[in-house]
Amino acid sequence: MQSKIKVDLHEIWMAETREAAYLAFDHMLKCSGAKYPQAMDCLAKDRDELLTFYDFPAEHWMHIRTTNPI
């Protein structure tokens, strides 16, 4: 399951737009929420903070986004 979650996380933080990231985030929560409710709750409560890098110009995203969402 780790590889599936990893793919889902990459879909979020590699999304082209904030809107696409939110859609990917919602998809991951829906698909993994029943099996991993605590982990998904942890991610969901910090959604806005995790996606803050979308507030900056796209050319800076590579430098400021994290590969460790927790």
Residue frames as qw, qx, qy, qz and C-alpha x, y, z in Angstrom:
[[0.000, 0.884, 0.467, 0.000, 0.00, 0.00, 0.00],
 [0.378, -0.659, 0.074, 0.646, 2.95, 2.32, 0.60],
 [0.315, -0.006, 0.547, 0.775, 3.62, 2.61, -3.13],
 [0.025, 0.677, 0.651, 0.343, -0.03, 3.54, -3.79],
 [0.283, -0.876, -0.264, 0.287, 0.04, 6.25, -1.12],
 [0.434, -0.420, 0.292, 0.742, 3.36, 7.51, -2.49],
 [0.228, 0.327, 0.628, 0.668, 1.84, 7.83, -5.98],
 [0.129, -0.826, -0.534, -0.124, -1.15, 9.69, -4.53],
 [0.392, -0.761, -0.063, 0.512, 1.12, 12.08, -2.60],
 [0.383, -0.155, 0.448, 0.793, 3.14, 12.78, -5.73],
 [0.117, 0.596, 0.645, 0.463, -0.08, 13.55, -7.61],
 [0.244, -0.895, -0.339, 0.157, -0.79, 16.21, -5.00],
 [0.358, -0.774, 0.131, 0.506, 2.54, 17.97, -4.70],
 [0.357, -0.133, 0.588, 0.714, 3.43, 17.68, -8.38],
 [0.312, 0.728, 0.611, -0.016, 0.08, 19.05, -9.57],
 [0.383, 0.380, 0.266, 0.799, 0.26, 21.89, -12.10],
 [0.202, -0.548, -0.074, -0.808, -2.22, 24.06, -10.19],
 [0.218, -0.159, 0.670, -0.692, -3.60, 24.46, -6.68],
 [0.752, 0.081, 0.054, -0.652, -7.00, 23.30, -7.96],
 [0.782, 0.248, -0.560, -0.113, -5.50, 20.10, -9.38],
 [0.224, 0.273, -0.787, 0.506, -3.69, 19.55, -6.08],
 [0.479, -0.082, 0.455, -0.747, -6.96, 19.89, -4.16],
 [0.850, 0.161, -0.213, -0.455, -8.64, 17.38, -6.47],
 [0.636, 0.286, -0.698, 0.163, -5.76, 14.92, -6.00],
 [0.065, -0.250, 0.689, -0.677, -5.86, 15.52, -2.23],
 [0.687, -0.013, 0.221, -0.692, -9.60, 14.80, -2.11],
 [0.828, 0.235, -0.452, -0.234, -9.08, 11.66, -4.19],
 [0.409, 0.285, -0.779, 0.380, -6.41, 10.37, -1.79],
 [0.308, -0.161, 0.571, -0.743, -8.56, 11.10, 1.25],
 [0.798, 0.092, -0.016, -0.595, -11.52, 9.32, -0.32],
 [0.812, 0.274, -0.508, -0.092, -9.55, 6.26, -1.44],
 [0.526, 0.209, -0.691, 0.450, -7.38, 5.82, 1.65],
 [0.315, -0.469, 0.272, -0.779, -9.48, 7.33, 4.43],
 [0.883, -0.276, -0.102, -0.367, -11.24, 4.12, 5.43],
 [0.908, 0.048, -0.318, 0.267, -8.05, 2.09, 5.70],
 [0.549, 0.016, -0.289, 0.784, -5.81, 4.82, 7.17],
 [0.150, -0.875, -0.407, -0.215, -8.13, 7.25, 8.94],
 [0.502, -0.759, -0.043, 0.413, -5.55, 8.70, 11.35],
 [0.502, -0.135, 0.378, 0.767, -2.98, 9.35, 8.63],
 [0.159, 0.552, 0.539, 0.615, -5.58, 10.93, 6.35],
 [0.299, -0.891, -0.341, 0.030, -6.91, 13.06, 9.22],
 [0.544, -0.545, 0.112, 0.628, -3.36, 14.26, 9.89],
 [0.356, 0.113, 0.479, 0.794, -2.91, 15.28, 6.26],
 [0.015, -0.711, -0.583, -0.392, -6.40, 16.77, 5.95],
 [0.357, -0.845, -0.289, 0.273, -6.03, 19.03, 8.99],
 [0.361, -0.615, 0.249, 0.655, -2.87, 20.58, 7.52],
 [0.616, 0.529, 0.504, 0.293, -3.99, 20.71, 3.89],
 [0.193, 0.974, 0.079, 0.084, -3.66, 24.47, 3.53],
 [0.370, -0.802, 0.426, 0.196, -0.21, 24.55, 5.13],
 [0.710, -0.080, 0.621, 0.322, 1.00, 21.63, 2.98],
 [0.521, 0.579, 0.490, 0.391, -0.08, 23.43, -0.18],
 [0.152, -0.882, -0.070, 0.440, 1.20, 26.89, 0.78],
 [0.428, -0.288, 0.502, 0.694, 3.89, 26.70, -1.90],
 [0.315, 0.565, 0.654, 0.393, 1.14, 27.31, -4.49],
 [0.075, -0.931, -0.236, 0.267, 1.02, 30.91, -3.18],
 [0.293, -0.652, 0.404, 0.571, 4.40, 31.52, -4.81],
 [0.530, 0.613, -0.367, -0.456, 5.36, 31.69, -8.49],
 [0.989, 0.106, 0.025, -0.104, 5.62, 28.26, -10.13],
 [0.621, 0.587, -0.430, 0.292, 9.32, 28.64, -10.84],
 [0.136, -0.572, 0.612, -0.528, 9.96, 28.57, -7.05],
 [0.884, -0.229, 0.018, -0.407, 7.87, 25.49, -6.26],
 [0.861, 0.220, -0.423, 0.177, 10.69, 23.04, -6.89],
 [0.339, 0.396, -0.534, 0.666, 12.73, 24.72, -4.17],
 [0.285, -0.310, 0.423, -0.803, 10.08, 25.19, -1.50],
 [0.859, -0.166, -0.160, -0.457, 7.78, 22.17, -1.64],
 [0.352, -0.493, 0.766, -0.216, 8.59, 19.23, 0.55],
 [0.588, 0.114, -0.756, -0.265, 8.73, 15.50, -0.10],
 [0.281, -0.149, -0.850, 0.419, 7.87, 14.87, 3.55],
 [0.304, -0.562, -0.352, -0.684, 4.26, 15.95, 4.12],
 [0.682, -0.608, -0.399, 0.070, 4.30, 14.89, 7.77]]
